[in-house]
């Protein structure tokens, strides 16, 4: 290994390039440590984290309670497979179903596995309960969606880079524009074999595309009218990120759905969770729904060796408790309003930024350049130099999503860094 401190980062960059698949284009920074809202690289430089591992680290890096739980359980029992019961899974299932207001939970590991699980459950529900003929089930999806990268999921992507040259693609999906209730209604009317509508309450990867306030509520009403399941992918938007426990909660300020405000909360039929479900320490995902839907899955029809393992579920329960007990969703709501207000002030006289959008601490700015330009990338490189890590998406959009444990003082420091950096690109 290289010993020169100046070349240490380059050593790791070259090592990945030589021995790894080139399936990512990371910002050139090599991280070695994290705590709370901060990250440190291999050369000891400190950064604010403004991506949170795509919202997996809502509770902050290496949250002491989550790490303590991880260590204690790792020293006791990590894996049994589902061939046997373990003494942690039932507690987790009871806690989590009550926390989110559903009757059943199916545990998996990754977000994409959660989406695949929801697809399977929805299709079988359609065959057994809606009377759809075998192999005729359709699921409505939105353009510019991002639900994962497995073969089935990329089959209904509209991103050529995710989809092209990976066919043949899985059939059974109907596309509509995002945030378009008329299109959803037309698709439901034209396709009586639709079993579900799979939707992100906010499209994160598409650039934090935040829909009209009536979109998800209208989708709920249409799915009920046409006997289709509303499937909410809250892998990125859930667990406090948008200022409430789930993005479908709207402006509900309660700690969980046991006290939900019925005028704001929109209840999906299936809820998909991942990412922050483990506080960024371990792959954990889940699909929640009521018994009438979940009971279509019988022994041997779905599962995972690691799904529901005692280490993962113990971590996940603690991660949810941290969000609840520290009221991180309320902090996200309050700081998000501050962030957008301060950025709106900047945009009023800016030539480089045209828009800020988002909810809670899931936000993005739109750079005044074409999606195929390098401007947003160069801004992120300069942000890195100035001590803040963020990443472009869709070319000219920069997503800003810090850990929810951020303080107001830290947020203002970050806003100062962002605005100072943007000012270097004005004119």
C-alpha positions as CSV (number, residue, x, y, z in Angstrom):
1,X,0.0,0.0,0.0
2,X,1.1,3.5,-0.7
3,X,2.5,5.3,2.4
4,X,2.4,8.9,1.2
5,X,-0.5,10.7,2.8
6,X,-0.9,12.8,-0.4
7,X,-1.3,9.7,-2.6
8,X,-3.4,7.7,-0.2
9,X,-6.8,8.6,-1.7
10,X,-5.5,8.0,-5.2
11,X,-4.3,4.6,-4.1
12,X,-7.8,3.6,-3.2
13,X,-9.4,5.2,-6.3
14,X,-7.0,3.2,-8.5
15,X,-7.6,0.0,-6.6
16,X,-11.3,0.2,-7.2
17,X,-10.9,1.1,-10.8
18,X,-8.5,-1.9,-11.4
19,X,-10.4,-4.6,-9.5
20,X,-14.0,-3.5,-9.4
21,X,-16.9,-3.4,-11.8
22,X,-17.3,0.1,-13.2
23,X,-21.0,0.3,-12.3
24,X,-20.8,3.6,-10.4
25,X,-19.4,7.0,-11.0
26,X,-18.6,8.2,-7.5
27,X,-17.5,11.6,-6.5
28,X,-13.7,11.3,-6.1
29,X,-13.5,11.3,-2.3
30,X,-12.4,8.3,-0.2
31,X,-14.2,8.1,3.1
32,X,-13.0,6.3,6.2
33,X,-15.1,7.5,9.2
34,X,-18.5,8.9,10.0
35,X,-20.2,10.3,13.0
36,X,-23.6,12.1,13.1
37,X,-23.7,14.5,10.2
38,X,-20.0,14.3,9.5
39,X,-17.7,12.2,7.3
40,X,-13.9,12.1,7.2
41,X,-11.8,11.0,4.3
42,X,-8.6,8.9,4.5
43,X,-6.5,12.0,4.8
44,X,-8.5,13.3,7.8
45,X,-10.5,16.0,6.1
46,X,-14.0,16.6,7.6
47,X,-17.1,17.0,5.5
48,X,-20.8,17.6,6.1
49,X,-22.7,14.7,4.6
50,X,-25.5,16.0,2.4
51,X,-26.5,12.7,0.8
52,X,-27.0,10.4,3.8
53,X,-26.2,7.4,1.6
54,X,-29.3,8.1,-0.4
55,X,-31.3,8.6,2.8
56,X,-30.2,5.4,4.5
57,X,-28.5,7.3,7.3
58,X,-31.4,9.4,8.6
59,X,-30.3,8.7,12.1
60,X,-26.8,9.9,11.5
61,X,-23.6,8.0,11.0
62,X,-22.8,5.4,13.6
63,X,-25.6,6.4,16.0
64,X,-24.4,5.2,19.4
65,X,-27.7,3.4,20.3
66,X,-27.9,1.6,17.0
67,X,-24.2,0.6,17.1
68,X,-24.6,-0.7,20.7
69,X,-27.6,-2.8,19.7
70,X,-25.6,-4.1,16.7
71,X,-22.7,-5.1,18.8
72,X,-24.7,-6.8,21.5
73,X,-26.8,-8.8,19.0
74,X,-23.8,-9.7,16.8
75,X,-22.1,-11.3,19.9
76,X,-25.3,-13.4,20.6
77,X,-26.9,-14.6,17.3
78,X,-26.7,-13.3,13.8
79,X,-28.4,-15.8,11.5
80,X,-30.7,-18.8,11.7
81,X,-32.3,-18.7,8.3
82,X,-36.1,-19.0,8.2
83,X,-35.8,-22.7,8.6
84,X,-36.1,-22.0,12.3
85,X,-37.7,-19.4,14.5
86,X,-35.6,-16.9,16.4
87,X,-36.4,-14.8,19.5
88,X,-36.1,-11.4,17.8
89,X,-38.2,-11.6,14.6
90,X,-41.6,-11.7,16.3
91,X,-40.9,-8.7,18.5
92,X,-39.7,-6.8,15.4
93,X,-42.8,-7.7,13.4
94,X,-45.2,-6.7,16.3
95,X,-43.4,-3.5,16.9
96,X,-43.1,-2.5,13.2
97,X,-46.7,-3.4,12.2
98,X,-48.1,-1.4,15.1
99,X,-45.7,1.5,14.4
100,X,-46.9,1.8,10.9
101,X,-50.5,0.7,11.3
102,X,-50.6,-2.6,9.3
103,X,-51.3,-6.2,10.3
104,X,-48.5,-8.1,8.6
105,X,-44.8,-7.7,7.6
106,X,-42.7,-9.7,5.2
107,X,-38.9,-9.1,6.0
108,X,-36.3,-8.8,3.2
109,X,-32.9,-7.3,2.9
110,X,-32.5,-4.7,0.1
111,X,-34.9,-2.1,-1.2
112,X,-35.1,-3.8,-4.6
113,X,-36.0,-7.1,-2.9
114,X,-38.8,-5.2,-1.2
115,X,-40.1,-3.9,-4.5
116,X,-39.9,-7.4,-6.0
117,X,-41.8,-8.7,-3.0
118,X,-44.6,-6.2,-3.4
119,X,-44.9,-7.0,-7.1
120,X,-45.3,-10.7,-6.3
121,X,-47.8,-10.1,-3.6
122,X,-49.9,-7.7,-5.8
123,X,-50.0,-10.1,-8.7
124,X,-51.1,-13.1,-6.6
125,X,-53.7,-11.0,-4.9
126,X,-55.0,-10.0,-8.3
127,X,-55.3,-13.6,-9.4
128,X,-56.9,-14.9,-6.1
129,X,-59.1,-11.9,-5.1
130,X,-59.7,-9.7,-8.1
131,X,-60.3,-12.6,-10.5
132,X,-57.6,-11.6,-13.0
133,X,-56.7,-14.5,-15.3
134,X,-53.3,-16.1,-14.8
135,X,-50.4,-14.2,-16.3
136,X,-52.6,-11.2,-17.2
137,X,-51.9,-9.0,-14.2
138,X,-50.7,-5.5,-14.9
139,X,-49.1,-2.9,-12.6
140,X,-49.2,0.8,-13.3
141,X,-45.9,2.6,-12.8
142,X,-44.7,6.2,-13.4
143,X,-42.3,7.6,-15.9
144,X,-38.9,8.5,-14.5
145,X,-39.4,6.0,-11.6
146,X,-36.6,4.5,-9.7
147,X,-37.4,1.3,-7.8
148,X,-34.1,-0.6,-8.1
149,X,-32.0,-2.4,-10.6
150,X,-33.1,-6.1,-10.7
151,X,-34.2,-7.5,-14.0
152,X,-37.9,-7.1,-13.4
153,X,-37.6,-3.6,-12.0
154,X,-35.4,-2.2,-14.8
155,X,-38.0,-3.6,-17.2
156,X,-40.4,-0.8,-16.3
157,X,-37.7,1.9,-16.0
158,X,-37.8,4.7,-18.5
159,X,-34.1,5.4,-18.1
160,X,-32.2,4.1,-21.1
161,X,-29.0,3.6,-19.1
162,X,-30.8,1.3,-16.7
163,X,-32.8,-0.6,-19.3
164,X,-31.0,-0.8,-22.6
165,X,-29.1,-4.1,-23.5
166,X,-30.5,-5.9,-20.4
167,X,-33.5,-7.5,-22.1
168,X,-35.7,-9.4,-22.8
169,X,-37.7,-7.3,-20.4
170,X,-40.4,-8.5,-18.0
171,X,-43.9,-7.6,-19.3
172,X,-47.0,-6.6,-17.3
173,X,-46.4,-2.9,-16.6
174,X,-48.3,0.2,-17.8
175,X,-46.6,3.6,-17.8
176,X,-48.2,6.9,-17.0
177,X,-46.7,10.4,-16.4
178,X,-45.9,11.1,-12.7
179,X,-48.3,13.5,-11.0
180,X,-51.0,13.0,-13.5
181,X,-54.3,11.8,-12.0
182,X,-56.1,11.9,-15.4
183,X,-53.6,9.6,-16.8
184,X,-53.9,7.2,-13.9
185,X,-57.7,7.1,-14.2
186,X,-57.4,6.5,-18.0
187,X,-55.0,3.6,-17.4
188,X,-57.2,2.0,-14.8
189,X,-60.3,2.3,-17.1
190,X,-58.4,0.9,-20.1
191,X,-56.8,-2.0,-18.2
192,X,-59.3,-4.0,-16.0
193,X,-56.5,-6.4,-15.2
194,X,-54.5,-3.8,-13.3
195,X,-53.8,-5.1,-9.8
196,X,-51.8,-2.2,-8.4
197,X,-50.3,1.2,-8.8
198,X,-46.6,1.3,-7.7
199,X,-45.5,4.9,-6.9
200,X,-42.9,6.9,-5.0
201,X,-44.6,9.7,-3.0
202,X,-41.7,11.8,-4.1
203,X,-39.4,10.7,-6.9
204,X,-36.0,11.0,-5.3
205,X,-33.7,9.7,-8.1
206,X,-35.6,11.8,-10.6
207,X,-34.4,14.9,-8.9
208,X,-36.7,15.1,-5.8
209,X,-39.7,15.6,-8.0
210,X,-42.4,16.6,-5.5
211,X,-46.0,16.1,-6.8
212,X,-49.1,18.2,-6.3
213,X,-50.5,17.9,-2.8
214,X,-53.6,16.0,-4.2
215,X,-51.7,13.5,-6.3
216,X,-51.3,10.6,-3.8
217,X,-54.7,11.3,-2.2
218,X,-56.3,11.2,-5.7
219,X,-54.3,8.0,-6.5
220,X,-55.7,6.4,-3.3
221,X,-59.3,7.2,-4.3
222,X,-58.8,5.9,-7.8
223,X,-57.2,2.7,-6.7
224,X,-60.1,2.1,-4.3
225,X,-62.6,2.9,-7.0
226,X,-61.1,0.5,-9.5
227,X,-60.1,-2.3,-7.0
228,X,-56.4,-1.9,-7.4
229,X,-53.7,-1.9,-4.7
230,X,-51.9,1.4,-3.9
231,X,-48.3,0.4,-3.5
232,X,-46.1,3.1,-1.8
233,X,-42.4,2.8,-2.3
234,X,-41.1,4.7,0.7
235,X,-37.6,3.3,0.7
236,X,-36.1,6.7,0.2
237,X,-38.9,9.0,1.4
238,X,-39.8,7.1,4.6
239,X,-38.6,6.9,8.2
240,X,-38.8,10.7,8.9
241,X,-37.0,12.0,5.8
242,X,-39.8,14.2,4.5
243,X,-40.9,15.6,7.9
244,X,-43.2,12.9,9.0
245,X,-42.8,9.1,9.5
246,X,-43.9,8.5,5.9
247,X,-44.2,10.8,3.0
248,X,-47.8,9.7,2.6
249,X,-48.5,11.2,6.0
250,X,-48.4,14.6,4.5
251,X,-48.2,17.2,7.3
252,X,-49.2,14.8,10.0
253,X,-47.0,15.5,13.1
254,X,-47.8,12.5,15.2
255,X,-45.0,10.1,16.1
256,X,-46.6,7.1,14.4
257,X,-49.9,6.0,12.9
258,X,-51.4,5.0,16.2
259,X,-52.2,8.7,16.5
260,X,-52.5,9.6,12.9
261,X,-54.4,12.5,11.7
262,X,-57.0,11.1,9.2
263,X,-57.2,14.3,7.2
264,X,-53.5,14.2,6.2
265,X,-52.5,10.5,6.3
266,X,-53.1,8.5,3.1
267,X,-53.0,4.8,3.8
268,X,-51.4,2.6,1.0
269,X,-52.4,-1.0,0.6
270,X,-48.7,-2.1,0.6
271,X,-45.9,-0.2,2.1
272,X,-42.3,-0.8,1.0
273,X,-39.5,0.2,3.4
274,X,-35.7,0.0,3.3
275,X,-32.6,2.2,3.6
276,X,-33.1,4.1,6.9
277,X,-35.0,1.1,8.3
278,X,-31.6,0.0,9.7
279,X,-30.0,3.4,10.2
280,X,-27.5,2.7,7.5
281,X,-25.8,-0.1,9.4
282,X,-27.2,-3.3,7.7
283,X,-29.3,-4.2,4.7
284,X,-32.9,-4.4,6.0
285,X,-36.2,-4.0,4.0
286,X,-39.8,-4.9,4.5
287,X,-43.2,-5.0,2.9
288,X,-46.2,-4.2,5.2
289,X,-49.9,-4.8,4.4
290,X,-53.0,-6.3,6.0
291,X,-53.7,-10.0,6.4
292,X,-56.2,-10.1,3.5
293,X,-53.4,-9.2,1.1
294,X,-50.4,-10.8,2.8
295,X,-52.0,-14.2,3.3
296,X,-51.8,-14.9,-0.5
297,X,-48.1,-15.8,0.3
298,X,-47.8,-19.3,1.6
299,X,-44.7,-21.3,2.7
300,X,-42.1,-21.8,0.0
301,X,-43.5,-19.1,-2.3
302,X,-41.2,-16.2,-1.2
303,X,-38.4,-15.5,1.3
304,X,-34.7,-15.0,1.8
305,X,-32.0,-16.8,3.8
306,X,-31.1,-13.5,5.5
307,X,-34.6,-11.9,5.5
308,X,-35.7,-11.6,9.1
309,X,-32.3,-12.5,10.6
310,X,-32.0,-11.6,14.3
311,X,-29.2,-9.2,13.8
312,X,-31.0,-7.2,11.1
313,X,-34.4,-7.0,12.8
314,X,-32.9,-6.0,16.2
315,X,-31.1,-3.2,14.5
316,X,-34.2,-2.1,12.5
317,X,-36.4,-1.9,15.6
318,X,-33.8,0.2,17.4
319,X,-33.4,2.4,14.3
320,X,-37.2,3.1,14.3
321,X,-37.1,3.8,18.0
322,X,-34.4,6.4,17.5
323,X,-36.4,8.2,14.9
324,X,-39.5,8.2,17.2
325,X,-37.8,9.0,20.5
326,X,-35.5,11.8,19.1
327,X,-38.5,13.2,17.1
328,X,-36.3,13.3,14.0
329,X,-39.3,13.7,11.6
330,X,-40.2,17.0,13.3
331,X,-36.6,18.2,13.1
332,X,-36.6,17.3,9.4
333,X,-39.7,19.3,8.8
334,X,-38.5,22.4,10.7
335,X,-35.0,22.4,9.1
336,X,-36.4,21.7,5.7
337,X,-38.5,24.8,5.8
338,X,-35.5,26.8,6.8
339,X,-33.3,25.3,4.0
340,X,-35.9,26.0,1.2
341,X,-36.6,29.5,2.5
342,X,-32.9,30.4,2.5
343,X,-32.3,28.9,-0.9
344,X,-35.4,30.8,-2.3
345,X,-33.7,34.0,-1.2
346,X,-30.6,33.0,-3.0
347,X,-32.4,32.0,-6.1
348,X,-34.2,35.3,-6.4
349,X,-30.9,36.9,-7.6
350,X,-29.2,33.9,-9.0
351,X,-28.3,33.0,-12.6
352,X,-27.0,29.5,-11.8
353,X,-29.9,28.1,-9.8
354,X,-33.5,28.2,-11.1
355,X,-35.5,26.2,-8.5
356,X,-35.4,24.5,-5.1
357,X,-37.9,21.8,-4.3
358,X,-38.6,19.1,-1.8
359,X,-40.1,18.3,1.6
360,X,-38.5,17.9,5.0
361,X,-34.8,17.2,4.5
362,X,-35.2,15.7,1.0
363,X,-34.5,18.6,-1.3
364,X,-32.9,19.5,-4.6
365,X,-31.8,22.5,-6.6
366,X,-32.1,22.7,-10.4
367,X,-29.0,24.1,-12.0
368,X,-29.4,26.5,-14.9
369,X,-27.8,24.3,-17.5
370,X,-28.6,21.3,-19.7
371,X,-28.8,17.8,-18.2
372,X,-25.8,16.7,-20.3
373,X,-23.6,19.5,-19.0
374,X,-20.9,19.1,-16.3
375,X,-22.0,22.2,-14.3
376,X,-23.7,20.3,-11.5
377,X,-20.9,17.8,-11.3
378,X,-18.3,20.7,-11.1
379,X,-20.4,22.4,-8.4
380,X,-20.4,19.2,-6.4
381,X,-16.6,18.9,-6.7
382,X,-16.3,22.5,-5.4
383,X,-18.7,21.7,-2.6
384,X,-16.4,18.8,-1.7
385,X,-13.4,21.1,-1.7
386,X,-15.4,23.4,0.6
387,X,-16.3,20.6,3.1
388,X,-19.7,19.4,2.0
389,X,-20.6,16.2,0.1
390,X,-23.5,16.1,-2.4
391,X,-24.1,14.4,-5.7
392,X,-25.9,15.3,-9.0
393,X,-28.8,13.4,-10.4
394,X,-30.2,13.6,-13.9
395,X,-27.4,15.8,-15.0
396,X,-28.3,19.2,-13.8
397,X,-30.0,18.6,-10.5
398,X,-28.2,18.4,-7.1
399,X,-29.9,16.5,-4.3
400,X,-29.5,17.7,-0.7
401,X,-30.4,15.2,2.0
402,X,-28.4,15.5,5.2
403,X,-28.9,13.2,8.3
404,X,-32.0,14.1,10.3
405,X,-29.9,14.6,13.4
406,X,-28.5,17.9,12.0
407,X,-28.9,21.0,14.2
408,X,-30.1,24.3,13.1
409,X,-26.6,25.8,13.6
410,X,-25.1,23.1,11.4
411,X,-27.7,23.7,8.8
412,X,-27.0,27.4,8.5
413,X,-23.3,26.5,8.2
414,X,-24.1,24.2,5.4
415,X,-26.3,26.8,3.7
416,X,-23.4,29.2,3.9
417,X,-21.1,26.7,2.2
418,X,-23.7,25.9,-0.5
419,X,-24.4,29.5,-1.3
420,X,-20.7,30.5,-1.2
421,X,-19.9,27.7,-3.7
422,X,-22.8,28.5,-6.0
423,X,-21.6,32.1,-6.0
424,X,-18.4,30.9,-7.6
425,X,-20.4,29.7,-10.6
426,X,-22.6,32.8,-11.1
427,X,-22.3,35.1,-14.1
